[in-house]
Amino acid sequence: MNKITIVGAGRVGESTAQFIAEKDMCREIALLDINKGFAEGAALDIQEVAPLFNYDTRLYGGNDGSLMAGSDMIVVTAGLPRKPGMSREDLLTSNIDIIDGIMDDAIKHAPDSLMLFVTNPVDVVTYYAWKKSGWPRNRIFGQAGVLDSSRMASFIAMETGYSTLDINTMVLGGHGDTMVPMHRYTTIAGIPISNFLTKEKLEEIVERTRHGGAEILALRQNSSAYDAPAASVAEMVDAIVHDRKRILPTVSVLENEYGHDEIAIGVPAVLGKNGMEKVISLDMNDDESAMFQDSATIVQQQIDLLKQLKNL
């Protein structure tokens, strides 16, 4: 890729830029933030690491939407930070106005770009960006399931003592509280997780995963998670930049998959050079299907609220 723009130079945005630069995924990274000096400072700081970590990516920052021009991909992390006691839904009314401005700039300056959303509530934000842009769904998608899956795998490794390299998890549905853990697809070295953990212990891990972001926020008090979300974004960007055709849980706009239409929610999807190239439909048992439908219902309620707010 030639250029990636990261909108939001806060902790998630800055860490995302660092991870992408270190792996030489593109020639240029533009950091865009409402605070011009903040974006420029973050870009310069990461640029000065290049000789030590051996990458050639050029970084620069600013607060003008025209910086998006020429972007192959735009990663959106901008938004109000989550505070203790605040749900992702509480962020909707404020963050959707921020997304409005970002989409105006993207449509004007980078009309051919792919867009990857991190801003919460990410399912609703992804839906709104797709609706506002009028772009095909492969170009508008969100990050959630990769982070939830990574958190769950980490907790399983901590509990079992086995290598994280051998642990595979799959988390679908809404992000965080409404996630849908797919236990049948959770394995250690290809062996079903039920061989290693009791149902009760696995449910404890699931609950911890659901509230993984809130746990970090409660510990730090002044900051939510940023390294794990940024690494999850970098994982998705890598799949797209290198056209790997990886199957990763991705917030995708559905077109009659899983019994839903015009809703954005986490599902397995193929990521390649064209963005979210295909939704993978899984056969679900009754319990999995019920959890997914419950999650979809909550996301749909948020989308309905959005429609009222924005007169969609």
HUZI-V907718 format. One record per helix or strand of 3 or more residues. SS is the DSSP state (@ for helix, = for strand). FROM is the first residue (numbers start at 0). LEN is the number of residues. If there is no record, write none. Layout:
BEGIN
{{SS & FROM & LEN} {SS & FROM & LEN}}
END
This chain:
BEGIN
{{= & 2 & 5} {@ & 10 & 12} {= & 27 & 5} {@ & 35 & 12} {@ & 49 & 4} {= & 57 & 5} {@ & 64 & 4} {= & 72 & 4} {@ & 88 & 21} {= & 113 & 4} {@ & 121 & 12} {@ & 136 & 3} {= & 139 & 3} {@ & 144 & 16} {@ & 163 & 3} {= & 170 & 3} {@ & 175 & 3} {= & 178 & 3} {@ & 182 & 3} {@ & 192 & 3} {@ & 198 & 12} {@ & 211 & 9} {@ & 226 & 15} {= & 245 & 12} {= & 259 & 13} {= & 274 & 5} {@ & 285 & 25}}
END
